[in-house]
């Protein structure tokens, strides 16, 4: 599909990922109002459709004027600078695609994503007394940040093609995947990190493949030049290790827990709020080293090490989990079978970038069921309602009670 200029695309990506400043929001809407390019119309209409908005949600000039008023109320300091770009039916007839796009975009901002609204509400209580619009948030997607050795940060969801190179090494980014190709003797440390609501894939310089879940990171060298390969993870990653008997592969997780990969396929969950580093072996063998102890895992086994247990009595635990549940996130699913409510809600918090609060005691439910991670948040809330839970959203906060 033809795409608009890179500048407008970058503004749009910043906007929908809630990273745009007020000036960038103003510039985006000004560009939309001024544009009359058919390819631009097609691109933005598809982008909004991907966000779950349809043309019939905004159909009249009056709705557009109301949407503009809401935007200006949220960005009062931009009023004077933006006013000249505001659609005025008396001055000219705005094409239907632009009218829909502008109003639906503001709906995405004010209603669905609730970006600036949330920021404003955190500064103090509302004085208008107007109930907040229902929030139906989209699922996470391919979003990540690459931090280079010099501290420069590249937002991968708005960059395509070759994005960095050094000597004989090149880094390419396409369709949610970062690839290192070629080789260099001058190793630098790079960090790939996903935000809440993000996921990404990576091919390391040695050919190993990595999948990152939401709110996760992987720190790695651009070349494995010594006698070993060593990376550091936070959050959750799945790694398929490229065989190299001369260079063992080590994964450092939280609190002095190190995994030496002797086989090929391993999943590591080290979210701090989950309370433990869980290393699950799918194929080959791994040695988990923590607290002066070591466990050699066989396929299907999981080692657990309590986070923040360095100076406390703790032991490495061994279990045989449901592998389909461990790998559900990589396969695009939520698997809530025999899952406690708090554990399930932490998954939702990371994937939909929300906060979950409980009114009253935390329900002692064990959930059952599977769900596609591509669904809108409202579909998840309907699932929870079917379990006898009362759910309502306030901004990006999900409030639950039984």
Secondary structure as UniProt FT lines:
FT   HELIX           6..16
FT   TURN            17..18
FT   HELIX           22..34
FT   HELIX           38..50
FT   TURN            51..52
FT   HELIX           55..57
FT   HELIX           61..74
FT   HELIX           76..78
FT   HELIX           79..82
FT   HELIX           83..85
FT   TURN            89..91
FT   HELIX           96..107
FT   HELIX           108..112
FT   HELIX           115..122
FT   STRAND          141..142
FT   STRAND          145..147
FT   TURN            149..150
FT   STRAND          153..155
FT   HELIX           156..158
FT   STRAND          161..166
FT   TURN            167..168
FT   STRAND          169..174
FT   TURN            175..176
FT   STRAND          177..182
FT   STRAND          189..193
FT   TURN            196..197
FT   STRAND          198..203
FT   TURN            205..206
FT   STRAND          209..212
FT   TURN            214..215
FT   STRAND          217..221
FT   STRAND          228..240
FT   TURN            245..246
FT   STRAND          248..252
FT   STRAND          258..261
FT   STRAND          265..270
FT   HELIX           272..274
FT   STRAND          276..283
FT   STRAND          286..290
FT   TURN            291..292
FT   STRAND          293..297
FT   TURN            299..300
FT   STRAND          302..306
FT   TURN            307..308
FT   TURN            310..311
FT   STRAND          317..319
FT   HELIX           323..326
FT   TURN            327..332
FT   STRAND          333..335
FT   TURN            337..338
FT   STRAND          339..340
FT   HELIX           341..352
FT   STRAND          355..358
FT   STRAND          366..367
FT   STRAND          370..372
FT   TURN            373..374
FT   HELIX           377..385
FT   TURN            386..388
FT   STRAND          390..394
FT   TURN            395..396
FT   STRAND          397..401
//
